Amino acid sequence: MDRFLIDLGIFAPAALFNIYFAVASIPLGFVFAVFLALGKASKNPIASRLSRGFIYAFRGSPLFIQFFMVYSLGLSFNVSLWKPLGISGFVLHPLFIGPLVLTLNTAAYTAEIFYGALRAVPRGEVEAARAYGMSPIQQFRRVIWPNLIRLAWPAYTNEVVFLFHATAIVYFALPVIGQQKDLMITAKELFERDYNAFLHFSVAALYFLAVSLVVFFVFGLVYQRLMRHMPSAPRMRYVPKWIR
């Protein structure tokens, strides 16, 4: 029990790095995904093909390889561009590349969710807004977007949780600088000391479970807010019928 409590204290600072990677990439990925979904649904063939190509590239390749590719691309410009500008330490830092790759990755998956929700928006409501004289921007703001976000929110909640879990591989693909160690690197180093995999990786898993629980709770409250206009679902009751 004492070792378990000690591990809880050791892992607490490490969990902040995983939370940072998720918090830094979720808002940017959300905004980028909206534009990607609209681009994919656009009648402009260039915008549609570029959006589809981006979504396919990042959904069709492993996240682990995406980290390597972006980091290698940054290294290739290090001598010719980053060093003369004096920003090589920033551009190649895991605290920058980590959120960057996660943003691009979650934007692709979230865009596909938003695109599916966009196609599920009732056409009758859009036609009614158009007949009412709303501009395209008003149609999107008052009709399309409210329906889209309500339809997409449950799936997007899962994507946010998956993104947080994906932060576990950031420092497996990128260099570890100083004491910047996340949950998995900390568990790996502790395991190499005493080979107690059950204890260390279980504590890391508990932190992932705890943060995931918070995400589900917060996003559940947001979903209740989004669906506040809907009647509450009836509670299940057991009422046996003795006479047919």
N, C-alpha and C positions, 0 to 999 in steps of 0.2 A: 504493500500500500504506500509506503514511504517513497519507493522508487517511482510509483505512478504519479504521486503528487509532485515529485521533483521534475519528472518529464513534462508535466503540465506547465510548470513554470518556465522550463527551457524552451518549450515550443511556442509560448505566447508571443515573444518578439518575432519569431519566424512566420507566424500566421499573418502578421501585419503586411508582409511582402505579398502573400497571396491575395489578401484583400486589396492591396494597392493596385496590383495588376488588373483585378476585376473592375474595381471602381474607376480606374483611369481609362479603361477601354469600353465600358458599357455605354456611357452617354454618347461618345463619338461614334461608336458602332451603330447605335440606334438612329442617329441623324443621317449617317451615311446610308444606312439600309433603306430609309424612306426614299431617298433620291434614287437608289438603285432599283427599288420596286417600281417607282414611277417611270424610271427610264426603261425598264423591261416591258412595262405595259404601254410605253409611248408608241405612237404611230410613226415617229421618226425612225427610219431603219438604222441609222448610225447609232443613235442613243440606245435603241433596243438591243442591237448586236453587241455594243460595248458592255452594256449592263449584263446581258446574258453570258458573255465571255468571262467577265470578272467573277460572276457568281459560280459559273461552272469550274473555273480554275481553282477557286479557294474551297469549294465544296468537294471537288474531285481529287484533291491532293491531301496527304496527311499533314496535320498541323506541325508535327515534329520536323518534317522536311521544309515547311514554310519558314520556320525559324532559321534553319541552316541557310536557305536561299537568301533571305533578307540580310542576314548577318554577313554572308559572303559577298553580296552585292555592295553592302556598306564598306567592307574591307577593300573591294576593288577600286573604290573612289577615295580611299583614305589618303594616299600620297598626293594625288593630283587635285583633290578638292577639299577634303575635310581638314587636313593638316595646315594648308596655307590659310584657311579661314579661322583656324584655331578652335574648331568645334569637334575634333575627332573624338575627344573624350566623352562628349555629350552624345554624338550620333551613334557611336558604337557601344554605348553603355547599356547594359541589360534593362535598366529602369526606363530607358527610352524605347529600345527595340522590342522589349516584351509587350508593353501596351500597344505598340504600333502593329505588330503581327496579330495580336489578339483582336484588335479593332477591325483589321481587314478581314479576319476569319469570321468573327461574329456578324459583321456587316453582311457577308455573303449569305450566311444561314438565316439571319433575321430578314433579309430582303426577300428570300424565298417564302418565308412565313407571311410577310406583308403582301407579297404579290398574290398568294393564294387567298388571303383575306380580301384583297382588293377585287378579285374576280368574284368573290362571294357576296359583295355588297349588292343589295336588291336594286336591280335596274329600274324598277318602277319609281323608287324614291329619287334616283338621279334624274329620270325623265320629268318627274313632277317638279323638281327644283329648277330644271331647265325651262319648263313651261311657265314657272312662276316668274321667270326673268332674272334668275341669279347668274352672275358671271361665273366663269370656270373656277376662279379662286374661291368665290363664295360657295359654290357647289362642293368643292373639296373640303373647305373649312367647316361647313355646317352639316353636310350630309355624308360625304364619302369618308372623311377621317374619323368621325365618331363611330360609324359602323365598322370601319376597318380595325380600329384599335380594340374595340370590344371583341371582335371575332378573333383577333390575333393574340390577345393578351395571355390566355392560358398556355399556348404553345411558346410564346415569347418568354414566359416565366421559366419553362423548362430549359430554353436556350441560355438564359442567364445562369442557371444552376450548372449547366454543362460547361459554360465558359469559366465559371469559378473552378470547377474540377480540372479544366484544362490548364490552369495556372500551375499545376503540379509538375508540368514538363518544361517550364520556362528555363530553369537553371540546369536541366539535363541537356538542353540544346545550346544554351548560351554560357559564357564563362562566368564563374562565380568570383566576384570582386570583394575582397576583404571579408567582412562579417555579414555580407548580404546573403543570407541563406534562408530559403523558404522552408516550408514544412517537410517536403520530401528530401531535400538535401540534409536537413538537420536529422531526420530519421535515419538516413543512409549513414551519416557519420557516427551517430550513436550506435547503430547496428554493427559497424565495423570495429567498435571498441569491445563490445561484450557479446555480440551475436544474438542478442535478445530481440529477434524480429517481432515476436508477438507483442511485446510491450511497446516498443517505439513506434511501430507502424500503426498499432491500435490507437495510440494517443493522437497521431497525425490524422487518422480517420475520424476520430471524435471531433477534432477541430473542423474538418470538412463537413461533418454531419451537423455540427452546431451552426455554422455559417449558412449552410443550405436551409436549415430550419428557419433561420431569421429571414432569408430571402423569400421562402414560401409564405411566411407570415406577412411580411410587408407587401409583397406583390398580391397576396390575397386580399388585403385591405384595399389596395388600389383597385382591384377587380370589383370588389363590392361597391366602391365609389362609382366606377364606370357603369355598373348595372343597377344603380340605385332607383332608376325609373321602372324597373321590372318588378312584378309582384314576387314576393318571397316564395320559394318552393315549399309545398306542403310537407309537414313532417310525417314520417312513416309511423303508422299506428296499426296495432294488431287488433282487429275487430272480427272475431270469429262469427260466422253465420250459422246459427243453429237450425234455422228453418229456411229452406230455399223458397 
